[in-house]
Amino acid sequence: MKMSNLFFQSLREVPNEADSISHQLLLRAGYIRQVAAGIFATLPLGLRVTQQLETIIRSEMDVLGAQELRLPVVQPAELWQASGRWDSVGPNLARFQDRAGRDFCLGMTHEEVVTALVAGIVQSYRQLPLLVYQLQTKFRDEPRPRSGLIRTREFTMKDAYSFHTDEASFETTYQTLYDAYVRIFERCGLNVIAVESDTGMMGGKAAHEFMFLTPIGEDTLLLCGSCGYKANQQVATFEKPRAASKALETLEKVATPGVTTIEALATFLNVSKAKTAKAVFYMASPKAGEESFVFAVVRGDMELNESKLSAQLKATTLRPATAEEIHAIGAEPGYGSPIDIKRENVLVIVDDAVAASPNLVAGANCVGYHLLNTNYERDYKTDVIADIAAASDGDACPNCGAAMRAERGVEVGNIFKLGTFYGEALNARFRDAAGELKPLTMGSYGIGVGRLLACIVEQYHDEAGICWPQQVAPYDLSLVALLDKRSPEVFEVAHKLYQQLSEAGFKVLFDDREESPGVKFNDADLMGLPVRVTVGKRGLGRGMVEIKKRDEQERQEVKLEDLLEAL
Amino acid sequence: MKMSNLFFQSLREVPNEADSISHQLLLRAGYIRQVAAGIFATLPLGLRVTQQLETIIRSEMDVLGAQELRLPVVQPAELWQASGRWDSVGPNLARFQDRAGRDFCLGMTHEEVVTALVAGIVQSYRQLPLLVYQLQTKFRDEPRPRSGLIRTREFTMKDAYSFHTDEASFETTYQTLYDAYVRIFERCGLNVIAVESDTGMMGGKAAHEFMFLTPIGEDTLLLCGSCGYKANQQVATFEKPRAASKALETLEKVATPGVTTIEALATFLNVSKAKTAKAVFYMASPKAGEESFVFAVVRGDMELNESKLSAQLKATTLRPATAEEIHAIGAEPGYGSPIDIKRENVLVIVDDAVAASPNLVAGANCVGYHLLNTNYERDYKTDVIADIAAASDGDACPNCGAAMRAERGVEVGNIFKLGTFYGEALNARFRDAAGELKPLTMGSYGIGVGRLLACIVEQYHDEAGICWPQQVAPYDLSLVALLDKRSPEVFEVAHKLYQQLSEAGFKVLFDDREESPGVKFNDADLMGLPVRVTVGKRGLGRGMVEIKKRDEQERQEVKLEDLLEAL
């Protein structure tokens, strides 16, 4: 490709809206342009990288015997109503009515559609297991699109779905996909770790996320350097510091004027935060239109984990309760405890560390007062005791007890164990060997292609621009001709090289523009092809051209006739 | 691919909803499944054909130096408002509001988005001409999806866009695209003709459509076998039979009780239909919210062409006027003429043949009466005289006068001359060599991939199923093993052949299922791979296997060891 023809324009300025390195570089180097918030056009350079990634993904899917298909972007509401997600997913699901007034949505994922499709084709256990995938446009109406291609609203996703007779068959495929994902990210050159993760809105049983570690990540991961435990904070467990077992002491109300935080309370009473209990108030909905009050209690030295809480409650939405709602159950913001509150339509859930810690300080449900020596069971009952506390940096690994570290990551892939959730919901059943009808067991497996591309840029760049790994670069090399009107031979030699290199199988981007050497070198660095070959008047005088690898400082002169071999 | 693994199921029954051969066969042979009206899932077999077509299309685009990119499906309303199409397109454009209440639509075509993108990158005539394309999902909320993939609501389209400094540059590219389209359809094996066509909602200046001739087509085409003139009826012109020039005779009102059609009138008065004038009444909108009455007159021997009328009026919508609206202007349904009607907010448009024909019989705007000897100019004035009559089968070619024939066709591709419409509307300008700012001149070029696939099936099938042309078939051959529990060697030999043929580069679909020979042969015929190789116990006994071409009756036995060569 000649750069004089390339549909591209580099930007010298860092665009205002670009809030991550990959966003800045992909815009500046002419790979993408924004069309609306979270909606991008992929320019020819960007599409070439995208297609390289798609080729890698396809080849690893095909090796598994996965069959590619194409499911629609526009999906009828009935399917999402059948799974319950029409109500549970909320505004992330973009909806519209067609000209006849029927409800449709834009697919943010395709479990419903593919399950309904499979239900119409698979009747017998003999047709299982089945693994299908697609590369298709998705739309998620994210509240806060950010970081360019890292969190968009419209994106291309590789989504695969597997169907099975039972869990054993599923587990084999799940592991196969896990391994394929590891290979895909390896082939793309991206440093990724797999962590245990939340099933979120997927309605499943367990999941893994493939995380690229980066400070701009929106997820927090807990990593154990000792035994290798890795989990998203949403589901990470930890060995909680145990409270010494002690005789229960007498409940006592004390004045704590103006003391509304755990920090202030610990200082005021001169106790450790681990000796306090913290009440947190929510309104939770198991489904749209139904809300109930949730009174959650964690120890003062821990934070509540909303994902764990949601999972325990099977809640589809969770919002902080208002002061009015808190007063209505007889509690007091800043001074809450589960003792003597109204229990009608109130669910009390207590972290297991609270239940196991004697004599905690808690609120007295009354402004300016706390209670000493509150004890679960003696002083109050609870509906649920569960792990609802967030693991954080330094907490002990649940497996080996070593201190874990917390890091930030971007999810570039995920794999979900969905069990029979969709099989049941969409009545997708098969006959087993005994002739009995059973619901399909299912897994789903996603990779965001644009996000993968952006993460590669986050990993491979320097101050001057992108440094693509060879296998995903849009072209193999930049051929820069330092044109000089007094030396037409520079163009002639460069053009001949362009033809020779192209014929030899190199994908060459030939900078034939009438621009200064500075502009050409800057653009080549910004764009990030693995190798730059420079043809200039001075070198040609000696029969030489220059080779420079993008990720090395060193330049190398080679004889014109040795160039092919040197490359 | 082993058929025991293929995600596929053939149907013996013709599905009720399938209203064309391609729809029936693609459903029955397991290429597609319907998800909702006009919305399909493409199964692995269908996707393989789709990808073959996409490869052919890409290669012909790339040869032209066209650069592939990817534009978003979801598009902001502002761009469509800028072009005016947000209002003019109507309910075919699917719209929704995002979570913040901003208006978006699903791209049914991408002129606006690509023009805005190009405007941000192209500043100088040096960057022109530019040709870009994409293969992307489109959504059009068609009122009547039909014929399977022939008229869907969601579909994959190859859309290309070219940008130019001027008409001369544009014309060159337009011809290049025209030729590329001819090659694409040739390579797909589809018999297609190019016809002049309407610009419809595209806002352009001229257009060609590539038409596959078939009785199920929704378009009518006028074709001249003599000089080669070819046009969609929407724009086809014809040499109108001239009326003999005659002295104007006296206007005379005659009673014609109960005579409300041209046929009845001609019979009642014993004149030819060519001696009568027919009034047709419409309400037309140049844009949403504004309507005016249109009084159109054509000769009684011709039909009015609504596309030509719309084009003359620059109307975005056109609907028949109600009896009430007709009475309001002083006319009478069944007895209308433009003589003595109210002219306020009424546009009178008269076909040129009417204006040139003396002494026509027309209505008297009064129930039961007609006027003899009405004459344009003497008896009434008009706002517009233009060609608004429909060419039909047998009409004379506008170029050579030979009788044209009318045929039905399906549009599989189109190319549009858009002029500076979008350049002006979206303020997409470049600086010419003199430094002056000028709007971009533009063309757009589309091919519906799914519709192309369906038309190939319409052309290539027989009673037993599809007969794919080699170059687009999902696999090269069906390898049918006639399994027999008493002869395990059938499977062994077939499996070995499967491996050998695959290694030799053939794309083989290996029917290894435990099904009867009848089922296997039926499925192979239905599915339509170009060659079937059968391995059975009887033949193997003599060291032979059978080869049969899908489109021939003859079967050929070859020695096992000669099979590769024979293929």
Interface residues (C-beta under 8 A of the other chain):
Chain A: S4 N5 L6 F7 F8 Q9 G30 R33 V35 A36 I39 F40 A41 T42 L43 P44 G46 L47 T50 G65 Q67 E68 L69 R70 L71 P72 V73 V74 Q75 P76 P91 N92 A94 R95 F96 D98 R99 F104 L106 V113 A116 L117 V118 G120 I121 R126 L130 V132 Q136 T137 F139 D141 P143 R153 E154 T156
Chain B: S4 N5 L6 F7 F8 Q9 G30 R33 V35 A36 I39 F40 A41 T42 L43 P44 G46 L47 T50 G65 Q67 E68 L69 R70 L71 P72 V73 V74 Q75 P76 P91 N92 A94 R95 F96 D98 R99 F104 L106 V113 A116 L117 V118 G120 I121 R126 L130 V132 Q136 T137 F139 D141 P143 R153 E154 T156
